[in-house]
Amino acid sequence: MTVERRRDVTFVGLDIGWNVNCSYFIYRFAQEFVVCRSAAAPRTEAVTVAGHINEAGDVFAEDYAMPPAEEGDMIATLNAGGYLQAMSMTHCLRPTGTAIFLDR
């Protein structure tokens, strides 16, 4: 994960792109993102969560409230589900992600 500030916007860059999770790209549905090392920390910063494909639409959330993130943090994407896994593709030769299914 990367963190970059441009003008007045902080970008949190993920190691996946819209080819893996297209919910915001297609539906404008922002999922919940959690900074794993500080899952319960107050969400004090507004960030843009972006993917690793060099296209303007490769965004997961805008003005998203998040605790301060640091370069290299692990970010969990909650509620991605099997539907998004079925929709993933190898756009720009980027690999698809691995889904982890949890049974509560």
Secondary structure by P-SEA (a helix, b strand, c coil): cbbbbcccccccccccccccccccccccccccccccccccccccbbbbbbcccccccccccccccccccccbbbbbbccccaaaaaaccccccbbbbbbbbbcc
